[in-house]
Amino acid sequence: MSPDRTLRLKSFDAARDSGLYVCASVVGSNLIFGKVTRLIGTAMAPLVCAPLVLWAFVGGCGLLLLALLSTIVYCTSESKP
């Protein structure tokens, strides 16, 4: 088989997609098999920091909103001498 033919996986689930892969092609009336490739996936640890980052982002947005509202109230209020 020519080396310019490759198989690219767009997504790979380690638990579901691990195993043996082989490429086959039909040339004329011949079925040609490529080399067998073993893919072993490793399970990735779940992201623990994701909720923390989300809450920090929400808190930062809340502070910016509070600063914006207080600036609007301060700038639009009429000062009384």
C-alpha positions in Angstrom: 0.0 0.0 0.0 1.4 3.4 -0.8 2.5 5.6 2.2 0.4 8.6 1.1 -2.9 7.0 2.3 -3.6 7.6 5.9 -6.5 7.4 8.3 -7.1 10.3 10.6 -9.4 10.0 13.5 -11.3 13.2 14.4 -12.4 12.0 17.8 -11.2 9.1 20.0 -13.0 7.8 23.0 -10.4 5.8 25.0 -12.9 3.4 26.5 -14.9 2.8 23.3 -12.4 3.1 20.5 -9.3 1.4 21.8 -8.4 -1.7 19.8 -6.9 -2.9 16.5 -7.3 -1.0 13.3 -6.5 -2.2 9.8 -6.8 -0.4 6.5 -8.1 -2.2 3.4 -8.5 -1.1 -0.1 -9.9 -2.6 -3.3 -7.6 -2.3 -6.3 -9.2 -3.9 -9.4 -10.4 -7.3 -8.2 -7.8 -7.5 -5.3 -8.4 -6.7 -1.7 -5.2 -5.2 -0.2 -4.7 -5.0 3.6 -2.4 -2.5 5.3 -0.5 -2.9 8.5 -2.4 -3.6 11.7 -2.3 -0.7 14.2 -3.1 -1.0 17.9 -4.5 2.1 19.5 -4.6 2.1 23.3 -6.3 5.1 24.8 -5.6 6.3 28.3 -8.5 7.7 30.4 -8.1 11.3 31.1 -8.9 12.7 34.5 -12.0 14.9 34.6 -11.3 18.6 34.8 -11.8 19.6 38.5 -11.0 23.2 38.0 -13.7 23.9 35.5 -16.5 24.9 38.0 -14.0 27.0 39.9 -13.0 28.9 36.8 -16.7 29.4 35.8 -17.6 30.8 39.2 -14.6 33.1 39.1 -15.7 34.4 35.7 -19.3 34.9 36.9 -18.0 36.7 40.0 -15.8 39.0 37.9 -18.7 39.8 35.6 -20.9 40.6 38.6 -18.3 43.0 39.9 -18.0 44.7 36.6 -21.8 45.0 36.4 -21.9 46.5 39.9 -19.2 49.0 39.0 -21.0 50.0 35.8 -24.3 50.4 37.6 -22.7 52.5 40.4 -21.0 54.7 37.8 -24.2 55.2 36.0 -26.1 56.2 39.2 -23.3 58.5 40.3 -22.9 60.2 36.9 -26.7 60.7 36.3 -27.6 61.9 39.8 -28.0 65.6 40.3 -25.8 67.0 42.9 -27.5 69.2 45.4 -25.4 71.9 47.0 
